Amino acid sequence: DSDSHLGGVGSFPENPRIYLIHIGKCGGVTTMETLGRGARSKELMCRMEKRSTGVADDDCRQIKRGRNSTLSRRIIGRYHVGSPSVSGKEIKWLLNNTDTFLYLIRD
């Protein structure tokens, strides 16, 4: 089967749960604003609580009106490397509950 490689190691998930990681001054906040996600909010805490009880967490999503896109819906959380605003517990949760990483890096 010519498509036998699909679904194997290195394949992209059908409905990715994206962890956006931005390093330094590379436009991470601007990207989140453009996607209608804004600054970090209570969304992550809502997701952590719901998933701990086995409940779906999609209703925790907070996207500004008129900015709903596939990418904005798939981002579960974000982390600005070097920022003290994300706890170790939140980072660990994101690593265990996302399956795709999107890095924003500037030279």
Sequence and secondary structure as in RCSB ss.txt:
>XXXX:A:sequence
DSDSHLGGVGSFPENPRIYLIHIGKCGGVTTMETLGRGARSKELMCRMEKRSTGVADDDCRQIKRGRNSTLSRRI
IGRYHVGSPSVSGKEIKWLLNNTDTFLYLIRD
>XXXX:A:secstr
 TTTTTTSTT   SS  EEEEEESSSSHHHHHHHTT  S  THHHHHHHHHHTT   GGG    TT   HHHHHE
EEEEEET TTS HHHHHHHHHH  EEEEEE  
